[in-house]
């Protein structure tokens, strides 16, 4: 089983930016898809962005045009650049990797707080 650790969260003012990283406990090969999701207090976890192995991307409507998901390497498989952050973006953010052999892996999350 692969462990994922998110980093880069924190507190930021509205219209600010953050870049989230996702580090794996070991190199991951045969990646099928990488994703970022978030969960705000009292709400269900929602998928924000995804890149599949062929390179196709998906963005949820609330973040399209503001967030950018990108692939990294086998130890740092995915990043999320977040621009124009708003208070409603406050949540715990999770990375998620699907890979041949290692299955689906999730991180423990990193808190992002947007407030003035």
C-alpha positions as CSV (number, residue, x, y, z in Angstrom):
1,X,0.0,0.0,0.0
2,X,1.3,3.5,-0.9
3,X,1.0,6.3,1.6
4,X,0.4,9.8,0.3
5,X,1.1,13.0,2.1
6,X,-0.3,16.4,1.1
7,X,1.5,19.6,1.8
8,X,1.3,23.3,0.9
9,X,-1.9,24.1,2.7
10,X,-2.3,27.0,5.0
11,X,-4.1,30.3,5.6
12,X,-4.4,32.8,2.8
13,X,-6.4,36.0,2.1
14,X,-9.1,36.1,-0.5
15,X,-7.7,36.3,-4.1
16,X,-4.5,34.7,-2.9
17,X,-2.8,31.6,-4.2
18,X,-1.5,28.3,-2.9
19,X,0.3,25.3,-4.5
20,X,-0.5,21.9,-3.1
21,X,1.9,19.0,-3.4
22,X,1.4,15.2,-3.0
23,X,4.3,13.0,-1.9
24,X,4.3,9.2,-2.1
25,X,6.0,6.8,0.4
26,X,7.5,5.0,-2.6
27,X,7.6,5.5,-6.3
28,X,4.3,4.8,-8.0
29,X,4.3,3.3,-11.5
30,X,1.5,2.5,-13.8
31,X,-0.5,5.5,-12.8
32,X,-4.1,5.4,-14.2
33,X,-5.3,8.7,-12.7
34,X,-4.4,11.4,-10.2
35,X,-7.0,13.5,-8.5
36,X,-7.6,16.3,-6.0
37,X,-10.7,16.4,-3.8
38,X,-11.8,18.5,-0.9
39,X,-14.1,18.3,2.0
40,X,-15.5,21.4,3.8
41,X,-17.1,21.1,7.3
42,X,-20.6,19.6,7.1
43,X,-20.3,18.8,3.4
44,X,-19.5,15.7,1.4
45,X,-16.1,15.2,-0.2
46,X,-16.1,16.6,-3.7
47,X,-13.8,15.8,-6.7
48,X,-12.1,19.0,-7.9
49,X,-9.7,17.9,-10.7
50,X,-8.4,14.8,-12.4
51,X,-5.8,13.8,-14.9
52,X,-6.1,10.4,-16.5
53,X,-3.2,8.4,-17.9
54,X,-3.9,9.6,-21.5
55,X,-3.6,13.2,-20.3
56,X,-7.3,14.1,-20.3
57,X,-8.3,16.5,-17.6
58,X,-11.4,17.2,-15.6
59,X,-12.3,20.2,-13.5
60,X,-15.3,20.7,-11.3
61,X,-17.3,23.8,-12.2
62,X,-16.4,25.7,-8.9
63,X,-12.7,25.6,-9.6
64,X,-12.5,25.7,-13.4
65,X,-10.3,28.5,-14.6
66,X,-8.8,29.1,-11.1
67,X,-7.2,25.7,-10.2
68,X,-4.7,23.8,-12.3
69,X,-3.8,20.1,-11.8
70,X,-0.5,18.9,-13.0
71,X,1.4,15.6,-13.0
72,X,4.8,15.3,-11.3
73,X,7.0,12.3,-11.1
74,X,6.8,8.8,-9.5
75,X,7.4,10.1,-6.0
76,X,5.5,13.4,-6.3
77,X,2.7,12.3,-8.6
78,X,0.4,15.4,-8.6
79,X,0.2,19.1,-7.8
80,X,-2.6,21.6,-7.6
81,X,-2.1,25.3,-8.3
82,X,-4.9,27.3,-6.7
83,X,-5.4,30.9,-7.7
84,X,-8.0,33.5,-6.9
85,X,-8.9,31.7,-3.7
86,X,-12.2,32.6,-2.0
87,X,-13.6,31.9,1.4
88,X,-15.8,29.1,0.0
89,X,-12.6,27.2,-1.0
90,X,-11.9,26.6,2.7
91,X,-11.7,22.9,3.2
92,X,-9.4,19.9,3.7
93,X,-7.8,19.0,0.4
94,X,-6.8,15.4,-0.5
95,X,-4.8,13.9,-3.2
96,X,-5.7,10.5,-4.6
97,X,-3.8,8.2,-7.0
98,X,-5.1,5.1,-8.9
99,X,-2.3,2.9,-10.2
100,X,-1.8,-0.6,-11.5
101,X,-0.7,-2.9,-8.8
102,X,-1.0,-0.5,-5.9
103,X,-4.7,0.3,-6.3
104,X,-6.2,3.5,-5.0
105,X,-4.2,5.6,-2.4
106,X,-5.4,8.6,-0.5
107,X,-3.6,11.1,1.7
108,X,-4.6,12.4,5.1
109,X,-5.4,15.9,3.8
110,X,-4.1,19.4,4.2
111,X,-6.1,22.3,5.5
112,X,-6.7,25.3,3.3
113,X,-8.3,28.4,5.0
114,X,-9.2,31.5,3.1
115,X,-10.2,34.5,5.1
116,X,-9.5,38.1,5.5
